[in-house]
Amino acid sequence: MNYRVTNPATGKVESEYPTAADAEIGVVLARAAAGYASWKLTGLAQRSQIVARVGQLHAERADQLAAIITREMGKPTRQARGEVLFTSSIYKYYADNAAELLKDQPLKSNTAGTAVVRKTPIGPILGIMPWNYPYYQVARFAAPNLMIGNTVVLKHAPQCPESALAIEQIFGDAGLPADAYINVFATNEQVATMVADPRICGVSVTGSERAGSAVAAAAGRNLKKVVLELGGSDPFIVLDAPDMVAVARAAVGARMANAGQACNAAKRMIVADSVYDDFMGQFVPLMAAQVAGDPTDPAVTYGPLSSEQAAQALMSQIDDAVSKGATVHTGGHRLDRPGAFVAATVLSGVTPQMRAFTEELFGPAAVVYRVKDADEAVELANSSSFGLGGSVWTTDETLAAQVADRLEVGMVWINRSEGGGAELPFGGTKRSGVGRELGPLGIEEFVNKKLIHTKPAGAGPRQQAGAGPSPGDCA
């Protein structure tokens, strides 16, 4: 595994970085464990000050950071800068709210005395992060864990070495102790070693099903908690709309942001028969009008896919669908220019015999389905093995709520595209993963929820009758 920057807009290798030696992995783990011993004792106010500064430095360096990922993975400059600013808000959210989110939770108890659940750190956590949102993905993992008092070992995607180093630099510049956040350019084999090591107390993975399954299996063998944020094939369900132009524009934005390379992008447009023709009449021309090109050009609406391999993989899925009878309304081909570019594509007539029906399309390609009504829309939406998110579009609020309740996903957005905020939990169900990131739920994944029960002053040593056995009763 080589850590290198290969500009997907040109195919040119711009820089390379060596992977860690095996001996370095042991050093990293020892540092993370030693750092935890002191970081967990650092006051919450000081942690908050440092994490808030991390967010400020992201915002101050937004242009520099954006330029890095535009070269690394092809994100248009405006979108790249937007990612950096969103990332900044995540650090700010946890710096501002961790004290409230981590406060003791009082419990009513039938046993005499007081009971609280206290959220305490558990140790070094390994994060395995993807290339598609190089700053944002790290923030939603690192910010809550650092505020808890855990330390972080970060293994970034091999094509994102410079953004990984820039993040580590920001933490150092913000005053975080060097052993509280450690970047490591590890191989897959070294990741397995780290997962098995007792000094790593939990693992968070954002990536493919294959990567998630492999890491989860290793973590399970070693009794480690995991959070998995994996793939998605999110439905964009249109039942009716007073302004179909606005809905179609939202659909394009939901499909084409980051060149369609988002796990929670709208990938399946499921449209009621009564408005199908109207939707297609707006959606197809808007997709056809998308402008691909140099991601530093402000006129460009989407850049290249992350790599030549990614472009070939998407075209293989499109070609498979077309060969089996799917209709191409626009696109369906590579663009005649250097770089990993695929034309914005709209397919219909996709059937279960085609890969595009069951697989995630990670790129600028949308599949549109015509359905009879809301019931059929829900049935089709839930037929996927994925369950990340989805959106529902209708003027009928009661129907929207019913559809939202029936969707087998972790997130539903009504009458707007899937979005997000630092305060809103993110995650899915089924093969889209386990656990949650962001919001109040994101800080609860890698904590020890410790029960502390205090007996009343003057009470005897024995437990109250009916309160359960004392240790001596278990013989």
C-alpha positions as CSV (number, residue, x, y, z in Angstrom):
1,M,0.0,0.0,0.0
2,N,1.5,3.3,-1.1
3,Y,0.4,6.7,0.3
4,R,0.5,9.0,-2.6
5,V,-1.3,12.0,-4.1
6,T,-2.5,11.1,-7.6
7,N,-4.4,14.0,-9.0
8,P,-7.6,12.4,-10.5
9,A,-8.1,15.4,-12.8
10,T,-4.8,14.7,-14.6
11,G,-3.7,11.2,-13.5
12,K,-0.4,12.7,-12.4
13,V,1.3,11.4,-9.3
14,E,2.2,14.6,-7.4
15,S,3.8,13.2,-4.2
16,E,4.5,10.0,-2.3
17,Y,5.0,9.1,1.3
18,P,6.4,5.9,2.9
19,T,4.2,3.6,4.9
20,A,5.1,3.0,8.5
21,A,7.7,0.3,9.4
22,D,6.3,-2.5,11.5
23,A,8.4,-1.3,14.5
24,E,6.7,2.1,14.2
25,I,3.3,0.6,14.9
26,G,4.4,-0.5,18.3
27,V,5.8,3.0,19.0
28,V,2.5,4.6,18.0
29,L,0.5,2.3,20.2
30,A,2.8,2.9,23.2
31,R,2.5,6.7,22.6
32,A,-1.3,6.5,22.4
33,A,-1.5,4.5,25.6
34,A,0.9,6.9,27.4
35,G,-1.0,9.9,26.1
36,Y,-4.3,8.5,27.3
37,A,-2.9,8.2,30.9
38,S,-2.5,12.0,31.0
39,W,-5.2,13.2,28.5
40,K,-8.0,11.5,30.4
41,L,-7.0,13.6,33.5
42,T,-7.0,16.8,31.6
43,G,-9.9,19.0,32.7
44,L,-12.9,19.3,30.4
45,A,-12.5,23.0,30.1
46,Q,-9.0,22.6,28.8
47,R,-10.0,19.9,26.4
48,S,-12.8,22.2,25.1
49,Q,-10.4,25.1,24.6
50,I,-8.0,23.0,22.5
51,V,-10.8,21.3,20.4
52,A,-12.4,24.7,19.8
53,R,-9.0,26.0,18.6
54,V,-8.8,23.1,16.2
55,G,-12.1,24.2,14.7
56,Q,-10.9,27.8,14.4
57,L,-7.7,26.7,12.7
58,H,-9.7,24.7,10.1
59,A,-11.6,27.9,9.3
60,E,-8.5,30.1,9.2
61,R,-6.8,27.7,6.8
62,A,-9.8,26.9,4.7
63,D,-8.3,27.9,1.4
64,Q,-5.1,25.9,2.0
65,L,-6.9,22.9,3.2
66,A,-9.4,23.0,0.4
67,A,-6.6,23.1,-2.2
68,I,-5.0,19.9,-0.7
69,I,-8.1,17.8,-1.2
70,T,-8.9,19.2,-4.6
71,R,-5.6,17.7,-5.7
72,E,-5.9,14.5,-3.7
73,M,-9.4,13.4,-4.6
74,G,-10.8,15.9,-7.1
75,K,-13.4,17.9,-5.1
76,P,-14.3,21.2,-6.7
77,T,-12.7,24.1,-4.8
78,R,-16.0,25.6,-3.6
79,Q,-17.2,22.2,-2.3
80,A,-13.8,21.5,-0.7
81,R,-13.9,24.8,1.1
82,G,-17.5,24.1,2.2
83,E,-16.3,20.8,3.7
84,V,-13.6,22.5,5.7
85,L,-16.0,25.0,7.1
86,F,-18.5,22.3,8.1
87,T,-15.6,20.4,9.7
88,S,-14.8,23.5,11.7
89,S,-18.4,23.6,13.0
90,I,-18.1,20.0,14.3
91,Y,-15.2,20.8,16.5
92,K,-17.0,23.8,17.8
93,Y,-20.1,21.9,18.5
94,Y,-18.4,19.3,20.7
95,A,-16.2,21.9,22.4
96,D,-19.3,23.9,23.3
97,N,-21.6,21.1,24.2
98,A,-19.5,18.2,25.6
99,A,-19.9,19.4,29.2
100,E,-23.7,19.1,28.9
101,L,-23.6,15.9,26.8
102,L,-21.2,14.1,29.3
103,K,-22.9,15.2,32.5
104,D,-24.0,12.6,35.0
105,Q,-27.4,11.0,34.3
106,P,-29.4,10.5,37.5
107,L,-31.4,7.3,37.8
108,K,-34.4,6.5,39.9
109,S,-33.6,3.4,41.9
110,N,-35.6,1.1,44.2
111,T,-32.4,0.5,46.2
112,A,-31.9,3.1,48.9
113,G,-29.4,5.8,48.0
114,T,-28.6,7.8,44.9
115,A,-27.6,6.4,41.5
116,V,-26.0,8.1,38.5
117,V,-24.5,7.0,35.2
118,R,-21.2,8.7,34.6
119,K,-19.6,8.8,31.1
120,T,-15.9,8.2,31.3
121,P,-13.2,7.5,28.6
122,I,-12.1,4.0,27.7
123,G,-8.7,4.5,26.1
124,P,-7.0,4.9,22.7
125,I,-9.4,4.6,19.7
126,L,-8.4,3.7,16.2
127,G,-10.0,5.6,13.3
128,I,-9.9,4.3,9.8
129,M,-11.1,7.0,7.5
130,P,-12.0,7.3,3.8
131,W,-11.0,9.6,1.0
132,N,-14.3,11.2,0.0
133,Y,-14.5,13.7,2.8
134,P,-11.0,13.8,4.2
135,Y,-11.6,16.5,6.9
136,Y,-15.2,16.0,7.8
137,Q,-14.9,12.3,8.4
138,V,-12.0,12.7,10.7
139,A,-13.7,15.5,12.7
140,R,-16.9,13.5,13.4
141,F,-14.7,10.7,14.8
142,A,-11.9,12.7,16.5
143,A,-13.8,15.6,18.1
144,P,-16.1,13.7,20.4
145,N,-13.5,11.2,21.4
146,L,-11.0,13.8,22.3
147,M,-13.6,15.6,24.3
148,I,-14.4,12.4,26.2
149,G,-10.8,11.9,27.1
150,N,-9.9,9.1,24.7
151,T,-6.8,9.4,22.5
152,V,-6.9,8.9,18.8
153,V,-4.8,6.9,16.3
154,L,-5.8,7.9,12.8
155,K,-5.2,5.8,9.7
156,H,-6.4,7.8,6.7
157,A,-7.0,6.7,3.1
158,P,-3.8,6.1,1.1
159,Q,-4.7,8.8,-1.4
160,C,-5.1,11.4,1.3
161,P,-1.6,11.7,2.9
162,E,-1.3,15.5,2.7
163,S,-4.7,16.2,4.2
164,A,-3.9,13.7,7.0
165,L,-0.7,15.5,7.8
166,A,-2.4,18.9,7.7
167,I,-5.0,17.7,10.2
168,E,-2.3,16.4,12.5
169,Q,-0.4,19.7,12.2
170,I,-3.6,21.6,13.2
171,F,-4.0,19.5,16.4
172,G,-0.4,20.3,17.3
173,D,-0.8,24.0,16.6
174,A,-3.9,24.0,18.7
175,G,-2.0,22.8,21.7
176,L,-3.1,19.2,21.8
177,P,-0.4,16.9,23.3
178,A,1.4,15.1,20.6
179,D,0.4,11.6,21.9
180,A,-3.3,12.4,22.0
181,Y,-3.7,12.4,18.2
182,I,-1.3,10.4,16.1
183,N,-1.5,10.0,12.3
184,V,0.0,6.8,11.0
185,F,0.4,5.7,7.4
186,A,-0.3,2.0,8.0
187,T,-0.9,-1.0,5.8
188,N,-3.9,-3.2,6.0
189,E,-1.8,-5.8,7.8
190,Q,-0.6,-3.2,10.3
191,V,-4.2,-2.2,10.9
192,A,-5.0,-5.8,11.8
193,T,-2.1,-5.7,14.3
194,M,-3.5,-2.5,15.8
195,V,-7.0,-3.8,16.1
196,A,-5.7,-6.9,17.9
197,D,-3.5,-5.0,20.3
198,P,-5.0,-4.6,23.8
199,R,-4.0,-1.0,23.9
200,I,-6.6,-0.1,21.3
201,C,-10.0,-0.1,23.0
202,G,-12.3,0.6,20.1
203,V,-12.3,1.0,16.3
204,S,-14.3,3.4,14.0
205,V,-14.4,2.7,10.3
206,T,-15.9,4.7,7.5
207,G,-15.6,3.0,4.2
208,S,-16.7,0.1,2.1
209,E,-18.7,-3.0,3.2
210,R,-15.6,-5.1,2.5
211,A,-13.4,-2.9,4.8
212,G,-16.0,-2.7,7.5
213,S,-16.6,-6.5,7.5
214,A,-12.8,-7.2,7.7
215,V,-12.2,-4.7,10.6
216,A,-15.4,-5.7,12.4
217,A,-14.4,-9.4,12.2
218,A,-10.9,-8.6,13.7
219,A,-12.5,-6.4,16.3
220,G,-15.0,-9.1,17.3
221,R,-12.2,-11.7,17.7
222,N,-10.6,-9.3,20.1
223,L,-13.7,-8.1,21.9
224,K,-13.5,-4.5,20.7
225,K,-16.4,-2.1,20.2
226,V,-16.8,-0.9,16.6
227,V,-18.6,1.9,14.8
228,L,-19.2,1.2,11.1
229,E,-20.4,3.8,8.6
230,L,-20.5,2.0,5.3
231,G,-22.2,2.2,2.0
232,G,-25.6,3.5,1.0
233,S,-28.1,3.5,-1.8
234,D,-30.4,6.2,-0.5
235,P,-33.9,6.6,-1.9
236,F,-35.2,10.0,-3.1
237,I,-39.0,9.4,-3.0
238,V,-41.2,11.8,-4.9
239,L,-44.9,11.3,-4.4
240,D,-46.2,14.8,-5.4
241,A,-44.9,18.3,-5.5
242,P,-46.3,21.8,-6.3
243,D,-42.9,22.9,-7.8
244,M,-41.3,20.0,-9.7
245,V,-38.5,22.3,-10.9
246,A,-37.4,22.8,-7.3
247,V,-37.6,19.1,-6.5
248,A,-35.7,18.1,-9.6
249,R,-32.9,20.7,-8.8
250,A,-32.8,19.2,-5.3
251,A,-32.5,15.7,-6.7
252,V,-29.6,16.8,-8.9
253,G,-27.8,18.4,-6.0
254,A,-28.4,15.3,-3.9
255,R,-27.0,13.1,-6.5
256,M,-24.1,15.1,-7.9
257,A,-22.4,16.7,-4.9
258,N,-18.8,15.5,-4.6
259,A,-19.3,13.9,-8.1
260,G,-21.9,11.6,-6.5
261,Q,-19.2,10.1,-4.2
262,A,-21.1,10.3,-0.9
263,C,-22.5,7.4,1.1
264,N,-25.7,9.3,1.8
265,A,-26.1,10.7,-1.7
266,A,-29.5,10.2,-3.3
267,K,-28.9,7.3,-5.6
268,R,-32.3,5.9,-6.3
269,M,-35.0,8.3,-7.5
270,I,-38.3,6.6,-6.7
271,V,-41.1,8.6,-8.4
272,A,-44.9,8.1,-8.3
273,D,-46.5,7.4,-11.6
274,S,-48.7,10.5,-11.4
275,V,-45.7,12.8,-11.4
276,Y,-43.0,10.6,-13.1
277,D,-43.1,12.3,-16.5
278,D,-43.0,15.8,-15.0
279,F,-40.0,14.8,-12.8
280,M,-38.1,13.2,-15.7
281,G,-38.8,16.2,-17.9
282,Q,-37.0,18.4,-15.4
283,F,-34.4,16.1,-13.9
284,V,-32.9,14.7,-17.1
285,P,-32.1,18.1,-18.7
286,L,-30.6,19.3,-15.4
287,M,-28.4,16.3,-15.2
288,A,-27.3,16.7,-18.8
289,A,-26.4,20.3,-18.1
290,Q,-23.8,19.4,-15.4
291,V,-20.4,20.6,-16.2
292,A,-17.4,18.4,-15.6
293,G,-13.8,19.6,-15.7
294,D,-10.9,21.1,-13.8
295,P,-12.1,21.2,-10.1
296,T,-10.3,24.5,-9.6
297,D,-12.5,26.1,-12.3
298,P,-15.5,28.0,-10.7
299,A,-17.6,27.2,-13.7
300,V,-17.3,23.4,-13.1
301,T,-20.2,21.7,-11.2
302,Y,-18.5,18.4,-10.6
303,G,-14.9,17.1,-10.8
304,P,-13.4,13.7,-11.6
305,L,-14.0,10.6,-9.7
306,S,-11.4,9.9,-7.0
307,S,-9.3,7.6,-9.2
308,E,-9.2,5.9,-12.6
309,Q,-10.2,2.6,-10.8
310,A,-13.3,4.3,-9.4
311,A,-14.3,5.6,-12.9
312,Q,-13.8,2.1,-14.4
313,A,-15.9,0.5,-11.7
314,L,-18.8,2.9,-12.2
315,M,-18.7,2.4,-16.0
316,S,-18.7,-1.4,-15.4
317,Q,-22.0,-1.0,-13.5
318,I,-23.5,1.3,-16.1
319,D,-22.5,-1.0,-19.0
320,D,-23.9,-4.0,-17.2
321,A,-27.3,-2.3,-16.9
322,V,-27.4,-1.1,-20.5
323,S,-26.4,-4.5,-21.8
324,K,-29.4,-6.0,-19.9
325,G,-31.9,-3.5,-21.2
326,A,-31.7,-0.4,-19.1
327,T,-32.4,3.0,-20.8
328,V,-29.8,5.7,-20.8
329,H,-31.5,9.2,-20.8
330,T,-28.2,11.1,-20.6
331,G,-24.6,10.2,-20.1
332,G,-23.6,6.6,-19.8
333,H,-20.0,7.1,-21.1
334,R,-16.6,8.4,-20.2
335,L,-15.8,11.9,-21.0
336,D,-13.2,12.4,-23.8
337,R,-10.6,14.2,-21.7
338,P,-7.7,13.3,-19.4
339,G,-8.7,12.3,-15.9
340,A,-11.2,10.0,-14.2
341,F,-14.3,11.6,-15.6
342,V,-17.7,10.0,-16.2
343,A,-20.6,11.9,-17.8
344,A,-23.5,12.6,-15.5
345,T,-25.8,9.7,-16.2
346,V,-29.5,8.9,-15.7
347,L,-30.8,5.3,-16.1
348,S,-34.3,3.9,-16.0
349,G,-35.7,0.4,-16.6
350,V,-33.2,-1.0,-14.1
351,T,-34.2,-4.5,-12.9
352,P,-33.0,-6.9,-10.2
353,Q,-31.0,-8.8,-12.7
354,M,-28.7,-5.7,-13.1
355,R,-25.8,-4.8,-10.8
356,A,-27.2,-1.3,-10.6
357,F,-30.3,-2.5,-8.8
358,T,-28.4,-3.9,-5.8
359,E,-25.0,-2.3,-5.8
360,E,-24.1,1.2,-4.6
361,L,-23.3,3.5,-7.6
362,F,-20.5,5.7,-6.2
363,G,-20.3,8.4,-8.8
364,P,-22.4,10.7,-11.0
365,A,-25.1,8.2,-12.0
366,A,-28.7,8.1,-10.9
367,V,-31.3,5.4,-11.3
368,V,-35.0,6.4,-11.7
369,Y,-37.9,4.1,-10.9
370,R,-41.6,4.6,-11.6
371,V,-43.9,3.3,-8.9
372,K,-47.7,3.2,-8.5
373,D,-48.0,4.9,-5.1
374,A,-46.4,5.4,-1.6
375,D,-46.8,1.7,-0.7
376,E,-44.9,0.6,-3.7
377,A,-42.3,3.3,-3.1
378,V,-41.6,2.1,0.4
379,E,-41.5,-1.6,-0.8
380,L,-38.9,-0.7,-3.4
381,A,-36.9,1.6,-1.1
382,N,-36.7,-1.2,1.6
383,S,-35.7,-3.8,-0.9
384,S,-32.1,-2.6,-0.7
385,S,-29.6,-4.3,1.6
386,F,-28.5,-0.8,2.6
387,G,-30.3,1.4,5.1
388,L,-28.4,4.7,5.5
389,G,-30.8,7.5,4.8
390,G,-33.5,8.8,2.4
391,S,-35.8,11.7,1.6
392,V,-39.5,11.9,1.0
393,W,-41.2,14.6,-1.1
394,T,-45.0,15.2,-0.7
395,T,-47.4,18.0,0.3
396,D,-49.2,15.5,2.5
397,E,-47.6,15.8,5.9
398,T,-49.4,12.8,7.3
399,L,-48.4,10.6,4.4
400,A,-44.8,11.9,4.7
401,A,-44.7,10.9,8.4
402,Q,-46.1,7.5,7.6
403,V,-43.5,6.8,4.9
404,A,-40.7,8.1,7.1
405,D,-41.7,5.6,9.8
406,R,-41.8,2.7,7.4
407,L,-38.4,3.3,5.7
408,E,-35.7,1.0,7.0
409,V,-33.0,3.6,7.3
410,G,-31.2,5.6,9.9
411,M,-32.1,9.0,8.7
412,V,-35.1,10.5,6.8
413,W,-35.5,14.0,5.5
414,I,-38.9,15.3,4.5
415,N,-39.3,17.8,1.7
416,R,-35.6,18.5,1.5
417,S,-32.5,16.7,0.4
418,E,-30.5,14.8,2.9
419,G,-28.4,17.2,4.8
420,G,-26.7,17.3,8.1
421,G,-25.4,19.4,11.0
422,A,-22.9,18.8,13.8
423,E,-25.8,18.5,16.1
424,L,-27.7,15.8,14.1
425,P,-26.8,12.1,14.5
426,F,-25.5,10.3,11.4
427,G,-25.7,6.6,10.7
428,G,-27.7,3.8,9.3
429,T,-28.9,0.2,9.7
430,K,-28.7,-3.0,7.7
431,R,-25.5,-3.2,5.7
432,S,-24.9,0.5,6.0
433,G,-23.3,0.0,9.4
434,V,-23.8,0.2,13.1
435,G,-23.5,3.0,15.6
436,R,-23.9,6.8,15.2
437,E,-21.7,9.8,14.7
438,L,-22.3,13.5,15.3
439,G,-24.8,15.1,17.7
440,P,-25.5,13.8,21.2
441,L,-25.4,10.1,20.1
442,G,-21.9,10.5,18.5
443,I,-20.2,11.2,21.8
444,E,-21.8,8.1,23.5
445,E,-20.2,5.4,21.3
446,F,-16.8,5.0,23.0
447,V,-17.5,5.8,26.6
448,N,-17.8,3.7,29.7
449,K,-21.3,4.3,31.0
450,K,-20.4,3.7,34.6
451,L,-23.0,3.2,37.3
452,I,-22.2,4.9,40.6
453,H,-24.5,4.1,43.5
454,T,-24.1,5.8,46.8
455,K,-25.9,4.4,49.9
456,P,-27.5,6.8,52.4
457,A,-25.5,7.9,55.4
458,G,-25.9,5.5,58.3
459,A,-27.2,2.6,56.2
460,G,-26.0,-0.9,57.0
461,P,-23.6,-2.8,54.7
462,R,-26.1,-5.3,53.4
463,Q,-28.3,-4.5,50.4
464,Q,-31.9,-3.9,50.7
465,A,-34.1,-6.9,50.2
466,G,-35.0,-7.5,46.6
467,A,-32.1,-5.4,45.3
468,G,-30.2,-8.4,43.9
469,P,-27.5,-10.6,45.3
470,S,-24.3,-9.3,47.0
471,P,-21.1,-11.0,45.8
472,G,-21.3,-13.4,48.7
473,D,-24.7,-14.6,47.5
474,C,-23.3,-15.9,44.2
475,A,-21.7,-19.0,45.7
